[in-house]
Amino acid sequence: MPGPVEQACKVGATLGEGPYWSEGEGKLWFVDIKEQKIHCFDPGADRLESWNAPAQPGWIFPTDSGRMVAGLQSGIHMFDPASGSFELLAAPEASEPGNRLNDAVIDRFGAIWFGSMDDGETRATGRVYRFADGKVVATTIAPCAITNGPALSPDGNTLYHVDTLGGSIYACTLGVDGLPISQRRLVTIDPAQGYPDGPSVDSEGCIWIGLFGGWKAHRYAPTGELLDTVSFPVANVTKIAFGGADLCTAYATTAHKGLSAAERAQQPGAGDLFSFRVDVPGLPAPKVALTAS
């Protein structure tokens, strides 16, 4: 059984998101969307390093060239941690200034799958894209107000996409061109249990979901069966990444966005980084291939 949950790092993020375990560094990269911060946590040294971003960041990944790539509200950027500089690579939604990039994953070829969302969280303007070879391709997945994920099955043939406000996790079959060809609703979560946020997949192909407003994370079988529930001391659990030498330490980003003063007083750890041990390890996270096909 997973657990127990412990505070890994005091962050106090308004909207912590996008955890990525950098295996070579032994560090966890993540972002605070609303405070426009990029964070890197070194658990070995118990040290948090932070950078300012010029726009709201949704994710940050290392590349095979040694540089970093970040998804900001203004587009996809190269990021240099040494100088703190950002260089625009692509602006996939320049015609949707009310949108921002939200969540993402790297596939086994080094391409980035990412979603967008309405920053006001009402309009169904969020889309799912793939970024490879310097080009952004929009998928045929139906737009929604808040996309989360995607995440990918271990064999890379199934894409999991979350419609957060719709309370739904979808499984999409990928075709020979690598793009979704079919979609089915895998899980529906009652809003009373929280809203499904970022998904991650472990080495058994099971899907971990953070529940925003739900005080929990869920682990689902690829068939949609609920297998495990992990309780947190904070309400807004956003996403999980698997780290540590054995990939059995689950790191969870959280948020204090939307909490009242009274709720924040009751949840002093809201927005911090948490961790717990799991029996089934995660998968090594690929790096972005700047020439991925």
ZAMARGU-4260 file (C-alpha; in steps of 0.2 Angstrom, whole numbers, plus 5000, padded with zeros to 4 digits):
<rodrens>
0) 5000/5000/5000 | 5006/5018/4996 | 5010/5030/5009 | 5012/5039/5021 | 5012/5056/5014
5) 5026/5068/5021 | 5031/5086/5017 | 5046/5085/5005 | 5049/5104/5003 | 5041/5120/5009
10) 5036/5130/4994 | 5019/5138/4997 | 5015/5138/4979 | 4999/5147/4973 | 4997/5134/4960
15) 5011/5121/4960 | 5011/5110/4944 | 5021/5100/4931 | 5033/5089/4942 | 5047/5081/4932
20) 5060/5069/4939 | 5077/5072/4931 | 5085/5056/4933 | 5103/5061/4929 | 5102/5075/4941
25) 5093/5067/4954 | 5082/5083/4955 | 5063/5087/4953 | 5058/5101/4942 | 5041/5109/4944
30) 5032/5126/4942 | 5021/5138/4951 | 5009/5144/4938 | 5002/5159/4946 | 5018/5166/4953
35) 5027/5163/4937 | 5040/5153/4945 | 5051/5138/4939 | 5057/5127/4954 | 5071/5114/4955
40) 5071/5103/4971 | 5087/5093/4976 | 5081/5080/4989 | 5099/5075/4992 | 5104/5092/4997
45) 5087/5097/5003 | 5088/5113/4993 | 5076/5122/4982 | 5081/5134/4968 | 5069/5145/4959
50) 5069/5156/4943 | 5056/5170/4937 | 5047/5166/4921 | 5041/5180/4910 | 5023/5172/4909
55) 5014/5159/4917 | 5023/5142/4915 | 5014/5126/4914 | 5029/5114/4912 | 5048/5113/4911
60) 5058/5099/4904 | 5076/5095/4900 | 5082/5092/4882 | 5094/5080/4874 | 5105/5095/4871
65) 5107/5100/4889 | 5096/5114/4889 | 5078/5116/4895 | 5061/5119/4887 | 5047/5127/4895
70) 5028/5129/4891 | 5023/5147/4895 | 5007/5156/4892 | 5015/5165/4878 | 5022/5149/4870
75) 5035/5136/4870 | 5052/5143/4875 | 5070/5137/4877 | 5076/5141/4895 | 5094/5143/4901
80) 5095/5140/4920 | 5112/5148/4920 | 5107/5165/4914 | 5088/5163/4918 | 5084/5168/4899
85) 5070/5162/4889 | 5069/5161/4869 | 5053/5158/4860 | 5052/5143/4849 | 5033/5142/4845
90) 5018/5152/4849 | 5004/5139/4846 | 4989/5149/4852 | 4994/5167/4848 | 4976/5170/4842
95) 4970/5164/4860 | 4977/5177/4872 | 4965/5171/4885 | 4972/5154/4885 | 4988/5147/4893
100) 4998/5131/4892 | 4994/5119/4906 | 5001/5101/4907 | 5012/5090/4897 | 5022/5074/4894
105) 5036/5068/4884 | 5034/5053/4873 | 5047/5039/4870 | 5052/5048/4854 | 5056/5064/4863
110) 5041/5074/4857 | 5030/5084/4869 | 5012/5082/4871 | 5004/5097/4879 | 4987/5105/4883
115) 4980/5122/4884 | 4966/5129/4894 | 4956/5145/4896 | 4965/5155/4910 | 4947/5161/4916
120) 4942/5142/4917 | 4926/5144/4909 | 4927/5144/4889 | 4930/5128/4880 | 4945/5134/4871
125) 4958/5121/4878 | 4966/5110/4865 | 4979/5095/4865 | 4994/5097/4854 | 5010/5088/4850
130) 5027/5097/4848 | 5040/5088/4837 | 5053/5094/4824 | 5050/5112/4829 | 5032/5110/4824
135) 5016/5111/4834 | 5002/5099/4828 | 4984/5101/4835 | 4975/5084/4838 | 4957/5080/4835
140) 4953/5078/4854 | 4938/5089/4858 | 4941/5106/4866 | 4937/5109/4884 | 4940/5123/4897
145) 4954/5114/4907 | 4964/5101/4899 | 4976/5091/4910 | 4989/5078/4905 | 4991/5070/4893
150) 5000/5055/4900 | 5005/5040/4890 | 5004/5021/4893 | 5021/5012/4894 | 5020/5005/4877
155) 5016/5023/4870 | 5000/5017/4861 | 4987/5025/4873 | 4986/5043/4877 | 4976/5048/4893
160) 4968/5065/4893 | 4959/5074/4907 | 4944/5086/4905 | 4945/5093/4923 | 4929/5102/4924
165) 4920/5088/4915 | 4927/5076/4929 | 4933/5064/4915 | 4948/5054/4911 | 4949/5048/4893
170) 4959/5035/4885 | 4964/5038/4867 | 4971/5026/4855 | 4986/5032/4844 | 4987/5028/4826
175) 5002/5024/4815 | 5005/5043/4813 | 5006/5044/4832 | 4990/5055/4833 | 4974/5050/4842
180) 4961/5040/4831 | 4948/5036/4844 | 4943/5041/4862 | 4933/5033/4876 | 4929/5039/4893
185) 4939/5028/4905 | 4934/5036/4922 | 4921/5049/4928 | 4924/5057/4945 | 4910/5066/4955
190) 4914/5084/4958 | 4911/5080/4977 | 4926/5069/4977 | 4937/5083/4969 | 4942/5088/4951
195) 4954/5076/4941 | 4970/5086/4939 | 4987/5080/4932 | 4989/5062/4927 | 5004/5051/4928
200) 5007/5033/4923 | 5017/5020/4932 | 5027/5005/4926 | 5012/4993/4927 | 5002/5005/4916
205) 4991/5012/4930 | 4986/5030/4930 | 4989/5041/4945 | 4977/5057/4946 | 4979/5071/4958
210) 4962/5077/4964 | 4960/5096/4966 | 4949/5100/4980 | 4948/5081/4984 | 4962/5079/4998
215) 4968/5064/4988 | 4977/5055/4974 | 4969/5040/4965 | 4977/5026/4956 | 4967/5018/4942
220) 4970/5002/4932 | 4970/5004/4913 | 4953/4997/4914 | 4947/5011/4924 | 4945/5002/4941
225) 4950/5012/4956 | 4965/5003/4964 | 4972/5014/4978 | 4968/5031/4987 | 4981/5041/4995
230) 4975/5055/5007 | 4984/5071/5009 | 4984/5085/5023 | 4979/5098/5009 | 4964/5099/4998
235) 4972/5103/4981 | 4983/5089/4975 | 4988/5093/4957 | 5000/5080/4950 | 5012/5066/4954
240) 5030/5062/4947 | 5040/5046/4952 | 5058/5049/4958 | 5072/5043/4968 | 5085/5030/4963
245) 5071/5017/4962 | 5057/5028/4955 | 5047/5023/4970 | 5046/5040/4978 | 5030/5049/4972
250) 5032/5068/4973 | 5016/5078/4973 | 5013/5096/4969 | 4999/5105/4978 | 4991/5122/4977
255) 4983/5135/4989 | 4974/5143/4974 | 4955/5146/4979 | 4957/5143/4997 | 4950/5156/5010
260) 4960/5163/5024 | 4952/5151/5036 | 4955/5136/5024 | 4974/5141/5022 | 4975/5142/5041
265) 4969/5125/5042 | 4980/5119/5028 | 4997/5127/5032 | 5005/5115/5020 | 4994/5120/5005
270) 5006/5123/4990 | 5020/5113/4997 | 5029/5098/4989 | 5024/5081/4996 | 5031/5064/4994
275) 5026/5046/4998 | 5032/5029/4994 | 5024/5017/4981 | 5026/4998/4978 | 5025/5000/4959
280) 5039/5011/4952 | 5036/5024/4939 | 5044/5025/4922 | 5061/5034/4918 | 5055/5051/4910
285) 5062/5054/4893 | 5071/5070/4888 | 5064/5081/4874 | 5073/5078/4857 | 5075/5094/4848
290) 5074/5084/4832 | 5061/5072/4837 | 5050/5065/4823
</rodrens>
